[in-house]
Amino acid sequence: MSEPDHDGWPDKYSDPRERPHPDVLRITVESFDEAFEDTRDAIGAIADGEPRPAVVSFATVGELRKILTDRRIELLQVLMDTDSAAESISALAETLDRDYKTVHDDVTLLAEYGVMFLVEDDDRAKRPYLPYGRIRLDVELNGSNTDEEPAAA
């Protein structure tokens, strides 16, 4: 059996392009307990052969808004329109007509949060990679008169 690499995937999946990915990335705002319960449900569904979206959860609406700015959403849309991978961060910056450093910072941040991946080719250029055909945002807001804590704005 292969030893897992630093992110828990076996060696044969060290390149994110080789990993199985669902078509949909679901981005949510939910508490740790809700995220844990969703993960348990997903494990059961996968074991039963049901397809499930990949999920990235944020603790608050404010955290989600800080990460998914208009510029970063535009970046994600461009990646989805270019077969999910850019030639390089420089090429992506040129396509977006933006400064390399800000695009590099955005790509790095989105990769740190698991929204996208950075892969290195033989020439050591980092390529932004987004394996999802769609991204769905799930944000639920509750009134203050419920028993649940309201999502922070």
C-alpha positions in Angstrom: 0.0 0.0 0.0 1.3 3.5 -0.8 2.2 5.8 1.9 0.1 9.0 2.0 1.8 12.2 1.2 1.6 15.4 3.2 -2.1 16.0 2.5 -3.3 12.5 3.2 -3.5 11.2 -0.4 -1.5 8.1 -1.5 1.6 8.8 -3.5 -0.1 7.9 -6.8 -2.4 10.9 -6.3 0.3 13.3 -5.2 -0.6 15.4 -8.3 -4.1 16.7 -7.8 -4.8 16.3 -11.5 -4.6 12.5 -11.0 -7.1 12.5 -8.1 -10.8 11.7 -8.5 -12.8 14.9 -8.3 -16.6 15.5 -8.4 -18.0 18.0 -10.9 -19.3 20.3 -8.2 -17.4 22.2 -5.4 -19.9 23.3 -2.7 -18.7 26.3 -0.6 -20.7 26.6 2.7 -20.9 28.6 5.9 -21.4 26.3 8.8 -20.2 25.5 12.3 -17.6 22.9 13.0 -20.4 20.5 14.3 -22.4 21.0 11.1 -19.4 20.5 8.9 -18.5 17.3 10.9 -22.0 16.0 10.4 -22.0 16.8 6.7 -18.7 14.9 6.4 -20.1 11.9 8.1 -23.1 11.9 5.8 -20.8 12.3 2.8 -18.8 9.3 3.9 -21.9 7.2 4.1 -23.2 8.3 0.7 -19.8 7.6 -0.9 -19.8 4.2 0.6 -23.2 3.6 -0.9 -21.9 4.7 -4.3 -23.8 8.1 -4.4 -21.9 11.0 -6.0 -21.2 13.9 -3.6 -19.8 17.3 -4.2 -16.5 18.4 -2.7 -17.1 20.8 0.2 -15.1 23.7 1.6 -16.7 25.2 4.7 -16.2 28.6 6.3 -17.1 29.4 9.9 -18.7 32.7 9.2 -20.1 34.7 6.3 -17.5 37.3 7.0 -14.7 34.8 6.5 -16.2 33.6 3.3 -16.5 37.2 2.0 -12.9 37.9 2.9 -11.7 34.9 0.9 -14.2 35.0 -2.0 -13.8 38.5 -3.2 -15.2 39.6 -6.6 -11.6 39.4 -8.1 -11.1 35.9 -6.8 -14.5 34.8 -8.1 -13.5 36.2 -11.5 -10.2 34.3 -11.3 -12.2 31.0 -10.6 -14.5 31.7 -13.5 -11.6 32.2 -15.9 -10.1 28.9 -14.7 -13.4 27.1 -15.4 -13.5 28.6 -18.9 -9.9 27.4 -19.6 -10.4 23.7 -19.1 -9.7 24.2 -15.4 -6.0 24.8 -15.6 -3.9 27.8 -16.6 -0.6 27.5 -18.3 1.0 29.4 -15.4 0.2 32.1 -12.8 1.8 34.6 -15.2 -0.5 33.5 -18.0 -3.5 33.7 -15.7 -2.5 37.2 -14.6 -2.2 38.3 -18.3 -5.7 36.8 -19.1 -7.2 38.7 -16.1 -5.2 41.9 -17.1 -4.0 42.0 -13.5 -0.6 42.3 -11.7 1.3 39.0 -11.3 1.8 39.5 -7.6 -1.8 40.0 -6.7 -2.9 37.0 -8.9 -0.1 34.9 -7.3 -1.4 36.0 -3.8 -5.0 35.2 -4.7 -4.1 31.8 -6.2 -2.0 30.9 -3.2 -4.8 31.9 -0.8 -7.5 30.0 -2.7 -5.2 26.9 -2.7 -4.6 27.2 1.0 -8.3 27.1 1.6 -8.8 24.1 -0.7 -10.8 26.0 -3.3 -8.3 25.2 -6.0 -4.9 23.5 -6.4 -1.4 24.6 -7.5 0.5 21.9 -9.4 4.1 22.0 -10.5 5.1 20.7 -13.9 8.6 19.5 -14.9 9.7 23.0 -15.6 8.7 23.9 -12.0 6.2 26.5 -13.1 3.2 26.5 -10.7 -0.1 26.0 -12.6 -3.4 27.0 -11.0 -5.8 24.0 -11.3 -9.5 24.0 -10.7 -11.0 20.5 -11.3 -14.6 21.5 -10.8 -17.1 22.3 -13.5 -19.3 24.2 -11.1 -19.0 26.0 -7.8 -22.1 26.3 -5.6 -22.3 28.7 -2.7 -24.5 27.6 0.2 -25.0 30.4 2.7 -27.9 30.1 5.1 -29.0 33.1 7.2 -31.2 32.7 10.2 -33.3 35.3 12.1 -32.2 36.2 15.5 -35.3 34.7 17.1 -34.2 31.1 16.4 -32.5 28.8 18.8 -29.5 28.6 16.4 -26.7 31.2 16.4 -27.1 33.6 13.5 -24.4 33.7 10.8 -22.1 36.6 11.3 -22.2 39.2 8.5 
